[in-house]
């Protein structure tokens, strides 16, 4: 069954804002259907499916530019998609490592604050001010 959705119905079905639909049209992630002489533009199911693809890809950390590239890749180009996925995975793993290091350092500083008997200075503030850290 093919359904035809107005922009409002499309946005609601995709759980996004109407302005997001318009933005995706402006950057050519989705096509804007022709407007009939009388009535509203209607979007096919394929547009809803494409928006759902975009949102799932964003949840995996892909940028809209990367998603645009993924949308251009056919199933026959799985190697290209796999490489993009691998590159994104490496970036995510690096961010996790960086965040873990940041958490460890912040934990150390907050522990220093907890045992700080000298209330004239704060170990966290002192460390952030110190250019050697």
Backbone as JSON Lines, residues from 0, in Angstrom:
{"i":0,"aa":"X","n":[0.84,-1.18,0.0],"ca":[0.0,0.0,0.0],"c":[0.88,1.25,0.0]}
{"i":1,"aa":"X","n":[0.69,2.08,-0.98],"ca":[1.45,3.32,-1.09],"c":[0.63,4.43,-0.43]}
{"i":2,"aa":"X","n":[1.27,5.12,0.5],"ca":[0.59,6.24,1.13],"c":[1.24,7.53,0.65]}
{"i":3,"aa":"X","n":[0.47,8.55,0.64],"ca":[0.93,9.89,0.26],"c":[0.76,10.77,1.49]}
{"i":4,"aa":"X","n":[1.86,11.37,1.92],"ca":[1.86,12.16,3.15],"c":[2.11,13.63,2.86]}
{"i":5,"aa":"X","n":[1.39,14.49,3.54],"ca":[1.71,15.92,3.48],"c":[2.98,16.13,4.29]}
{"i":6,"aa":"X","n":[3.55,17.31,4.21],"ca":[4.79,17.58,4.94],"c":[4.57,17.43,6.45]}
{"i":7,"aa":"X","n":[3.43,17.86,6.94],"ca":[3.12,17.74,8.36],"c":[2.98,16.28,8.78]}
{"i":8,"aa":"X","n":[2.3,15.49,7.97],"ca":[2.14,14.07,8.26],"c":[3.48,13.35,8.18]}
{"i":9,"aa":"X","n":[4.3,13.72,7.2],"ca":[5.63,13.14,7.05],"c":[6.48,13.43,8.28]}
{"i":10,"aa":"X","n":[6.5,14.68,8.69],"ca":[7.29,15.08,9.86],"c":[6.83,14.32,11.1]}
{"i":11,"aa":"X","n":[5.54,14.23,11.29],"ca":[4.99,13.52,12.46],"c":[5.34,12.04,12.41]}
{"i":12,"aa":"X","n":[5.19,11.41,11.25],"ca":[5.5,9.98,11.11],"c":[6.99,9.71,11.35]}
{"i":13,"aa":"X","n":[7.85,10.65,10.96],"ca":[9.3,10.49,11.13],"c":[9.78,11.0,12.48]}
{"i":14,"aa":"X","n":[8.87,11.6,13.24],"ca":[9.18,12.16,14.55],"c":[10.25,13.25,14.45]}
{"i":15,"aa":"X","n":[10.07,14.13,13.47],"ca":[10.96,15.28,13.3],"c":[10.11,16.52,13.08]}
{"i":16,"aa":"X","n":[10.75,17.66,13.07],"ca":[10.09,18.93,12.85],"c":[9.9,19.17,11.35]}
{"i":17,"aa":"X","n":[8.89,19.91,10.97],"ca":[8.66,20.27,9.57],"c":[9.87,21.01,9.0]}
{"i":18,"aa":"X","n":[10.49,21.86,9.81],"ca":[11.67,22.59,9.34],"c":[12.83,21.64,9.03]}
{"i":19,"aa":"X","n":[12.89,20.53,9.73],"ca":[13.93,19.54,9.44],"c":[13.68,18.92,8.07]}
{"i":20,"aa":"X","n":[12.43,18.64,7.75],"ca":[12.09,18.13,6.43],"c":[12.54,19.13,5.37]}
{"i":21,"aa":"X","n":[12.21,20.39,5.59],"ca":[12.6,21.43,4.62],"c":[14.12,21.54,4.5]}
{"i":22,"aa":"X","n":[14.81,21.42,5.63],"ca":[16.27,21.48,5.6],"c":[16.85,20.31,4.81]}
{"i":23,"aa":"X","n":[16.33,19.12,5.04],"ca":[16.79,17.95,4.29],"c":[16.56,18.15,2.79]}
{"i":24,"aa":"X","n":[15.49,18.83,2.44],"ca":[15.23,19.13,1.02],"c":[16.28,20.11,0.49]}
{"i":25,"aa":"X","n":[16.56,21.16,1.27],"ca":[17.53,22.18,0.82],"c":[18.91,21.59,0.6]}
{"i":26,"aa":"X","n":[19.3,20.62,1.42],"ca":[20.63,20.04,1.27],"c":[20.6,18.75,0.44]}
{"i":27,"aa":"X","n":[19.48,18.53,-0.21],"ca":[19.31,17.42,-1.16],"c":[19.43,16.02,-0.55]}
{"i":28,"aa":"X","n":[19.05,15.87,0.7],"ca":[18.97,14.53,1.28],"c":[17.66,13.85,0.89]}
{"i":29,"aa":"X","n":[16.63,14.65,0.72],"ca":[15.35,14.13,0.23],"c":[14.85,15.05,-0.88]}
{"i":30,"aa":"X","n":[14.01,14.49,-1.72],"ca":[13.46,15.28,-2.82],"c":[12.2,15.99,-2.39]}
{"i":31,"aa":"X","n":[12.02,17.19,-2.93],"ca":[10.78,17.92,-2.69],"c":[9.86,17.61,-3.86]}
{"i":32,"aa":"X","n":[8.69,17.04,-3.56],"ca":[7.77,16.73,-4.66],"c":[7.21,18.0,-5.3]}
{"i":33,"aa":"X","n":[6.78,17.87,-6.53],"ca":[6.15,18.99,-7.21],"c":[4.86,19.35,-6.49]}
{"i":34,"aa":"X","n":[4.55,20.65,-6.51],"ca":[3.31,21.11,-5.89],"c":[2.22,21.13,-6.95]}
{"i":35,"aa":"X","n":[1.12,20.45,-6.68],"ca":[0.03,20.48,-7.66],"c":[-0.6,21.87,-7.72]}
{"i":36,"aa":"X","n":[-1.3,22.14,-8.81],"ca":[-1.95,23.45,-8.97],"c":[-2.87,23.74,-7.79]}
{"i":37,"aa":"X","n":[-3.59,22.75,-7.35],"ca":[-4.48,22.88,-6.19],"c":[-4.09,21.82,-5.17]}
{"i":38,"aa":"X","n":[-3.89,22.23,-3.95],"ca":[-3.58,21.25,-2.92],"c":[-2.17,21.36,-2.38]}
{"i":39,"aa":"X","n":[-1.77,20.3,-1.72],"ca":[-0.49,20.25,-1.04],"c":[0.45,19.27,-1.72]}
{"i":40,"aa":"X","n":[1.74,19.51,-1.5],"ca":[2.73,18.53,-1.94],"c":[2.5,17.25,-1.14]}
{"i":41,"aa":"X","n":[2.69,16.12,-1.79],"ca":[2.58,14.85,-1.09],"c":[3.87,14.07,-1.26]}
{"i":42,"aa":"X","n":[4.27,13.43,-0.18],"ca":[5.52,12.68,-0.13],"c":[5.21,11.19,-0.13]}
{"i":43,"aa":"X","n":[5.95,10.41,-0.91],"ca":[5.73,8.97,-0.95],"c":[6.38,8.29,0.26]}
{"i":44,"aa":"X","n":[6.03,7.02,0.46],"ca":[6.62,6.22,1.54],"c":[8.14,6.22,1.49]}
{"i":45,"aa":"X","n":[8.7,6.25,0.28],"ca":[10.15,6.21,0.14],"c":[10.82,7.37,0.87]}
{"i":46,"aa":"X","n":[10.15,8.52,0.9],"ca":[10.72,9.69,1.59],"c":[10.75,9.43,3.1]}
{"i":47,"aa":"X","n":[9.69,8.86,3.62],"ca":[9.64,8.52,5.04],"c":[10.74,7.51,5.37]}
{"i":48,"aa":"X","n":[10.9,6.51,4.53],"ca":[11.95,5.5,4.75],"c":[13.34,6.14,4.7]}
{"i":49,"aa":"X","n":[13.52,7.08,3.8],"ca":[14.81,7.75,3.66],"c":[15.11,8.58,4.91]}
{"i":50,"aa":"X","n":[14.09,9.28,5.43],"ca":[14.28,10.07,6.65],"c":[14.61,9.15,7.82]}
{"i":51,"aa":"X","n":[13.97,8.02,7.9],"ca":[14.27,7.06,8.98],"c":[15.71,6.56,8.86]}
{"i":52,"aa":"X","n":[16.17,6.33,7.64],"ca":[17.56,5.95,7.39],"c":[18.49,7.04,7.91]}
{"i":53,"aa":"X","n":[18.18,8.27,7.57],"ca":[19.0,9.42,7.99],"c":[19.08,9.48,9.52]}
{"i":54,"aa":"X","n":[17.96,9.35,10.19],"ca":[17.94,9.45,11.65],"c":[18.7,8.29,12.3]}
{"i":55,"aa":"X","n":[18.57,7.08,11.76],"ca":[19.32,5.93,12.31],"c":[20.82,6.14,12.11]}
{"i":56,"aa":"X","n":[21.2,6.64,10.95],"ca":[22.62,6.89,10.67],"c":[23.17,7.97,11.61]}
{"i":57,"aa":"X","n":[22.37,8.98,11.9],"ca":[22.81,10.02,12.84],"c":[23.03,9.43,14.23]}
{"i":58,"aa":"X","n":[22.17,8.5,14.63],"ca":[22.34,7.86,15.93],"c":[23.65,7.07,16.01]}
{"i":59,"aa":"X","n":[24.15,6.63,14.87],"ca":[25.42,5.91,14.83],"c":[26.61,6.87,14.71]}
{"i":60,"aa":"X","n":[26.33,8.17,14.68],"ca":[27.39,9.16,14.69],"c":[27.76,9.72,13.33]}
{"i":61,"aa":"X","n":[27.05,9.34,12.28],"ca":[27.36,9.85,10.95],"c":[26.84,11.27,10.8]}
{"i":62,"aa":"X","n":[27.65,12.12,10.17],"ca":[27.25,13.5,9.88],"c":[26.29,13.47,8.68]}
{"i":63,"aa":"X","n":[25.61,14.59,8.45],"ca":[24.71,14.65,7.29],"c":[25.48,14.5,5.98]}
{"i":64,"aa":"X","n":[26.7,15.01,5.94],"ca":[27.52,14.86,4.73],"c":[27.86,13.38,4.5]}
{"i":65,"aa":"X","n":[28.22,12.69,5.57],"ca":[28.51,11.26,5.46],"c":[27.25,10.47,5.08]}
{"i":66,"aa":"X","n":[26.12,10.87,5.64],"ca":[24.86,10.21,5.32],"c":[24.53,10.4,3.85]}
{"i":67,"aa":"X","n":[24.78,11.59,3.34],"ca":[24.57,11.84,1.91],"c":[25.39,10.87,1.07]}
{"i":68,"aa":"X","n":[26.64,10.64,1.48],"ca":[27.49,9.69,0.77],"c":[26.94,8.27,0.88]}
{"i":69,"aa":"X","n":[26.49,7.9,2.08],"ca":[25.92,6.57,2.26],"c":[24.69,6.35,1.39]}
{"i":70,"aa":"X","n":[23.89,7.4,1.26],"ca":[22.68,7.3,0.44],"c":[23.0,7.1,-1.04]}
{"i":71,"aa":"X","n":[24.18,7.53,-1.45],"ca":[24.59,7.38,-2.85],"c":[25.17,5.99,-3.13]}
{"i":72,"aa":"X","n":[25.53,5.28,-2.07],"ca":[26.15,3.97,-2.23],"c":[25.06,2.92,-2.46]}
{"i":73,"aa":"X","n":[25.27,2.1,-3.45],"ca":[24.31,1.01,-3.69],"c":[24.74,-0.21,-2.88]}
{"i":74,"aa":"X","n":[23.86,-1.19,-2.81],"ca":[24.19,-2.43,-2.11],"c":[25.42,-3.1,-2.69]}
{"i":75,"aa":"X","n":[25.69,-2.88,-3.97],"ca":[26.85,-3.48,-4.62],"c":[28.16,-2.85,-4.15]}
{"i":76,"aa":"X","n":[28.08,-1.72,-3.47],"ca":[29.28,-1.02,-2.98],"c":[29.43,-1.18,-1.47]}
{"i":77,"aa":"X","n":[29.17,-2.37,-1.0],"ca":[29.21,-2.62,0.45],"c":[30.59,-2.34,1.03]}
{"i":78,"aa":"X","n":[31.64,-2.58,0.27],"ca":[33.0,-2.31,0.75],"c":[33.17,-0.84,1.15]}
{"i":79,"aa":"X","n":[32.62,0.04,0.34],"ca":[32.72,1.47,0.62],"c":[31.96,1.81,1.9]}
{"i":80,"aa":"X","n":[30.77,1.27,2.05],"ca":[29.97,1.51,3.26],"c":[30.69,0.92,4.48]}
{"i":81,"aa":"X","n":[31.27,-0.27,4.3],"ca":[31.99,-0.9,5.41],"c":[33.19,-0.05,5.83]}
{"i":82,"aa":"X","n":[33.89,0.52,4.87],"ca":[35.04,1.38,5.19],"c":[34.59,2.63,5.94]}
{"i":83,"aa":"X","n":[33.47,3.21,5.51],"ca":[32.94,4.37,6.21],"c":[32.56,3.99,7.64]}
{"i":84,"aa":"X","n":[31.94,2.82,7.8],"ca":[31.58,2.33,9.13],"c":[32.81,2.09,9.99]}
{"i":85,"aa":"X","n":[33.84,1.51,9.4],"ca":[35.09,1.25,10.12],"c":[35.73,2.58,10.56]}
{"i":86,"aa":"X","n":[35.77,3.55,9.67],"ca":[36.35,4.86,10.0],"c":[35.58,5.52,11.13]}
{"i":87,"aa":"X","n":[34.25,5.42,11.08],"ca":[33.42,6.02,12.13],"c":[33.66,5.3,13.45]}
{"i":88,"aa":"X","n":[33.78,3.98,13.41],"ca":[34.04,3.2,14.62],"c":[35.37,3.61,15.25]}
{"i":89,"aa":"X","n":[36.4,3.77,14.46],"ca":[37.7,4.2,15.0],"c":[37.59,5.57,15.66]}
{"i":90,"aa":"X","n":[36.86,6.48,15.04],"ca":[36.67,7.81,15.62],"c":[35.93,7.72,16.96]}
{"i":91,"aa":"X","n":[34.91,6.9,17.01],"ca":[34.14,6.73,18.25],"c":[35.01,6.12,19.34]}
{"i":92,"aa":"X","n":[35.81,5.11,18.98],"ca":[36.69,4.49,19.95],"c":[37.72,5.48,20.48]}
{"i":93,"aa":"X","n":[38.23,6.36,19.63],"ca":[39.18,7.38,20.07],"c":[38.49,8.36,21.03]}
{"i":94,"aa":"X","n":[37.26,8.74,20.71],"ca":[36.52,9.65,21.59],"c":[36.27,9.0,22.95]}
{"i":95,"aa":"X","n":[35.95,7.71,22.95],"ca":[35.73,6.99,24.21],"c":[37.01,7.0,25.03]}
{"i":96,"aa":"X","n":[38.13,6.74,24.38],"ca":[39.43,6.74,25.07],"c":[39.71,8.12,25.65]}
{"i":97,"aa":"X","n":[39.5,9.15,24.85],"ca":[39.73,10.52,25.32],"c":[38.81,10.87,26.5]}
{"i":98,"aa":"X","n":[37.55,10.47,26.41],"ca":[36.61,10.76,27.49],"c":[36.98,9.99,28.75]}
{"i":99,"aa":"X","n":[37.46,8.77,28.6],"ca":[37.89,7.99,29.74],"c":[39.06,8.66,30.44]}
{"i":100,"aa":"X","n":[40.03,9.17,29.66],"ca":[41.16,9.89,30.25],"c":[40.68,11.15,30.96]}
{"i":101,"aa":"X","n":[39.75,11.87,30.34],"ca":[39.22,13.08,30.96],"c":[38.51,12.76,32.27]}
{"i":102,"aa":"X","n":[37.75,11.67,32.28],"ca":[37.04,11.27,33.5],"c":[38.02,10.92,34.61]}
{"i":103,"aa":"X","n":[39.09,10.24,34.25],"ca":[40.09,9.86,35.25],"c":[40.75,11.09,35.86]}
{"i":104,"aa":"X","n":[41.13,12.04,35.02],"ca":[41.77,13.27,35.5],"c":[40.79,14.06,36.37]}
{"i":105,"aa":"X","n":[39.56,14.18,35.93],"ca":[38.58,14.93,36.7],"c":[38.29,14.24,38.03]}
{"i":106,"aa":"X","n":[38.26,12.91,38.04],"ca":[38.06,12.16,39.27],"c":[39.2,12.46,40.25]}
{"i":107,"aa":"X","n":[40.43,12.47,39.74],"ca":[41.59,12.77,40.58],"c":[41.47,14.17,41.19]}
{"i":108,"aa":"X","n":[41.09,15.14,40.36],"ca":[40.97,16.51,40.85],"c":[39.86,16.65,41.89]}
{"i":109,"aa":"X","n":[38.74,16.0,41.67],"ca":[37.64,16.11,42.65],"c":[38.01,15.43,43.96]}
{"i":110,"aa":"X","n":[38.8,14.35,43.89],"ca":[39.29,13.71,45.12],"c":[40.23,14.64,45.87]}
{"i":111,"aa":"X","n":[41.05,15.37,45.12],"ca":[41.94,16.35,45.76],"c":[41.13,17.43,46.47]}
{"i":112,"aa":"X","n":[40.02,17.83,45.87],"ca":[39.15,18.83,46.5],"c":[38.55,18.29,47.79]}
{"i":113,"aa":"X","n":[38.19,17.02,47.76],"ca":[37.55,16.42,48.93],"c":[38.47,16.37,50.14]}
{"i":114,"aa":"X","n":[39.78,16.24,49.9],"ca":[40.73,16.17,51.03],"c":[41.46,17.49,51.26]}
{"i":115,"aa":"X","n":[41.07,18.51,50.53],"ca":[41.72,19.82,50.62],"c":[41.33,20.51,51.94]}
{"i":116,"aa":"X","n":[42.31,20.68,52.81],"ca":[42.04,21.36,54.09],"c":[42.21,22.87,53.96]}
{"i":117,"aa":"X","n":[42.89,23.31,52.91],"ca":[43.16,24.73,52.71],"c":[42.06,25.32,51.83]}
{"i":118,"aa":"X","n":[41.15,26.05,52.45],"ca":[40.0,26.59,51.71],"c":[40.33,27.9,50.99]}
{"i":119,"aa":"X","n":[41.62,28.3,50.99],"ca":[42.01,29.52,50.29],"c":[42.26,29.26,48.81]}
{"i":120,"aa":"X","n":[42.31,28.01,48.42],"ca":[42.47,27.67,47.01],"c":[41.75,26.34,46.73]}
{"i":121,"aa":"X","n":[41.49,26.15,45.47],"ca":[40.78,24.94,45.03],"c":[41.68,24.18,44.05]}
{"i":122,"aa":"X","n":[41.95,22.92,44.29],"ca":[42.81,22.15,43.38],"c":[42.34,22.14,41.93]}
{"i":123,"aa":"X","n":[41.05,22.1,41.71],"ca":[40.54,22.1,40.33],"c":[40.84,23.44,39.67]}
{"i":124,"aa":"X","n":[40.5,24.53,40.35],"ca":[40.74,25.86,39.8],"c":[42.24,26.08,39.59]}
{"i":125,"aa":"X","n":[43.04,25.7,40.57],"ca":[44.49,25.87,40.47],"c":[45.04,25.12,39.25]}
{"i":126,"aa":"X","n":[44.58,23.91,39.03],"ca":[45.06,23.11,37.9],"c":[44.64,23.72,36.58]}
{"i":127,"aa":"X","n":[43.43,24.25,36.52],"ca":[42.97,24.84,35.26],"c":[43.7,26.14,34.95]}
{"i":128,"aa":"X","n":[44.12,26.86,35.98],"ca":[44.86,28.1,35.81],"c":[46.31,27.83,35.42]}
{"i":129,"aa":"X","n":[46.88,26.76,36.0],"ca":[48.3,26.43,35.77],"c":[48.54,26.08,34.3]}
{"i":130,"aa":"X","n":[49.39,26.85,33.65],"ca":[49.68,26.65,32.23],"c":[50.44,25.37,31.96]}
{"i":131,"aa":"X","n":[51.05,24.78,32.98],"ca":[51.84,23.56,32.77],"c":[50.98,22.29,32.78]}
{"i":132,"aa":"X","n":[49.7,22.39,33.02],"ca":[48.81,21.21,33.05],"c":[48.0,21.14,31.79]}
